[in-house]
Amino acid sequence: MAIDESYLLELRSRADIESIVSAYVSLKRKGKILTGLCPFHNEKTPSFTVYPETQSYYCFGCGNGGDVITFIKNIENLDYVEAVRFLSEKVGLSMPQDNHYDAGLHEKRRRMFEANRLAARFFHKMLYSPAGQAGLAYLHDRGLSDSIITKFGLGFAPDSWDALRTALHAAGFTDRELYEANLLRLSTKNDRKHYYDAFVNRVMFPIIDLRGNVLAFSGRAITSDVRAKYVNTSDTLIYKKGENIFALNFAKKSGKDSLILCEGNMDVVSLHQAGFDNAVAGLGTALTEQQASLLSRYASEILLCYDNDEAGQKAARKALALFSKTTVHVKVINMEGGKDPDEIIKKYGPERFKALMNGAANDIEYKLLKAREGFNLNTSDGKVKFLEAACAVLAQVKSPVELDVYAGRLSEELGVDKQAILLQAKRVHKNNAYRNKKEKLKEVRDYEKTAAKATREVNPEREKQLRAARAEEVLLASLMNNPAFFGQLKNSISSDLFITSFNRRVFEAVREQIESNGEFMLSALSDASFTSEEISAVARIQTLIPQLANTLTECRDCIKVLSEEKAKNVPVNPAGLSDEDFLKLFHQQ
């Protein structure tokens, strides 16, 4: 869909990149720029930079960059048109209609959303039909009310291999569409394709995004004689299970600044019914970096509420490690009296769970508690080894006051001098700091390699023509920032002057925009002409703007360099040169 450039200009003027990005990333101002931890890759040192003057962003760690539309497109997993529509709704603009819109990726996504929406309605209808009696009885036996079942849109996939397929066929969907949405599975026998329902005889939990779209499903078995307790939608065009969170659409509206992170969907529904409407859960996998980053956007505190078994505690330890790379504060709820929140609420009521929440240990207390479990403190050897493990934990404490408190508690409990504990913790901290410094240097080098690789992929000529490429980039950045320069330079600058093919294409796009609109807009680069990776590379060129002299002399110097480099690259036939010109070849070398 070709979106009118004047509309994009209006959208960009209203959708300020600082305001939009701040909803996802905690930004700190540094002069004219803002920095924060990149939401597109995991990092401890901020390399994500927002440039309000150019309304662009760029991550020096992973090479992701662009304008406000690119940012929304990447972070919300939308196509270009959907990202424009998303921003338009956010700033109160009406998107222009295009009668010539060619149904493509956007239409495919729309159909998939619609198929999932109708599937959710079908499953919910089945739950309250004779075919869903077993599923409804299961949910009622688990203590769920009809109101909470309706709130979450829970349903039932009947014990039939083609019930959903038949219903969605009647709504106009093809087997191929339903297969790509992972609502159907495919088997091939005797070279014949056979499509069948992906979910059979299971209680259904729809996965809904923050805009109310049904993205996927999680189906729970209602009997114990099946191999898989849960069957989940695989990754599709609209769904990535490692990037989404169950019930975040409800928890976001709770008004609370904390989220209760559970293991299972049933725990979440039970907690919401008990009044804990800020509960969420992962989706069939261990917590991922993307999910931890997503959760940190919507809460300043995460309460880990994992099962009390070994698998749950292992998952809690991994989650703590992931959240340590974000700015969110983490506490761990000790499931004392039950294996999970659902069981605790059923046994003791919501008041008991609230008490466990209030007594949740922060990450240091939790780690000390877990370290204690491995040693016999009645022996000198056990006490020494526990203290060594405890000091390794205390070495992570940044606050001197907090460190003093923990050291005092251990000293009093174990009868060991507090200063000895503090000394050991500081010694471990010093060793860790040295190790972290080396890791940070490695991380920076890895970032440089990643950024260099991203640049190399879109502009493979850059490394071999480095002097020319740098001159091209400075010249491009100058024209982007000072479009009026183009009128004074156009007689001495053309596409032929550019040596690297990619930068030549960028120049042509910059020239076209300046001649048409009087300025360059990153958002006006067409998806048809530039890939996401190429737009990121253009955003990287824009990061040079704060370093520019912003003068015509600087531009002319770049043109001179390019002319010199161009001359070097012109094949020369010595036999056709005069003696004077022939001698010049040697002086050039």
BELJOLIN-V598702 format. One record per run of one state. SS is the DSSP state (a for helix, b for strand, c for the rest). FROM is the first residue (numbers start at 1). LEN is the number of residues. If there is no record, write none. Layout:
# BELJOLIN-V598702
ss:SS from:FROM len:LEN
ss:SS from:FROM len:LEN
This chain:
# BELJOLIN-V598702
ss:c from:1 len:4
ss:a from:5 len:10
ss:c from:15 len:2
ss:a from:17 len:6
ss:c from:23 len:5
ss:b from:28 len:3
ss:c from:31 len:2
ss:b from:33 len:4
ss:c from:37 len:11
ss:b from:48 len:4
ss:c from:52 len:4
ss:b from:56 len:4
ss:c from:60 len:5
ss:b from:65 len:3
ss:a from:68 len:8
ss:c from:76 len:4
ss:a from:80 len:12
ss:c from:92 len:13
ss:a from:105 len:23
ss:c from:128 len:2
ss:a from:130 len:12
ss:c from:142 len:4
ss:a from:146 len:7
ss:c from:153 len:2
ss:b from:155 len:3
ss:c from:158 len:5
ss:a from:163 len:8
ss:c from:171 len:4
ss:a from:175 len:6
ss:c from:181 len:3
ss:b from:184 len:6
ss:c from:190 len:2
ss:b from:192 len:6
ss:c from:198 len:4
ss:b from:202 len:7
ss:c from:209 len:5
ss:b from:214 len:8
ss:c from:222 len:8
ss:b from:230 len:3
ss:c from:233 len:8
ss:a from:241 len:3
ss:c from:244 len:2
ss:b from:246 len:1
ss:c from:247 len:1
ss:a from:248 len:7
ss:c from:255 len:3
ss:b from:258 len:5
ss:c from:263 len:2
ss:a from:265 len:9
ss:c from:274 len:5
ss:b from:279 len:3
ss:c from:282 len:7
ss:a from:289 len:10
ss:c from:299 len:2
ss:b from:301 len:5
ss:c from:306 len:4
ss:a from:310 len:14
ss:c from:324 len:5
ss:b from:329 len:4
ss:c from:333 len:8
ss:a from:341 len:8
ss:c from:349 len:1
ss:a from:350 len:9
ss:c from:359 len:2
ss:b from:361 len:2
ss:a from:363 len:10
ss:c from:373 len:7
ss:a from:380 len:15
ss:c from:395 len:5
ss:a from:400 len:15
ss:c from:415 len:3
ss:a from:418 len:41
ss:c from:459 len:7
ss:a from:466 len:16
ss:c from:482 len:2
ss:a from:484 len:6
ss:c from:490 len:5
ss:a from:495 len:3
ss:c from:498 len:3
ss:a from:501 len:17
ss:c from:518 len:4
ss:a from:522 len:3
ss:c from:525 len:7
ss:a from:532 len:11
ss:c from:543 len:2
ss:a from:545 len:3
ss:c from:548 len:4
ss:a from:552 len:18
ss:c from:570 len:4
ss:a from:574 len:3
ss:c from:577 len:2
ss:a from:579 len:10
ss:c from:589 len:1
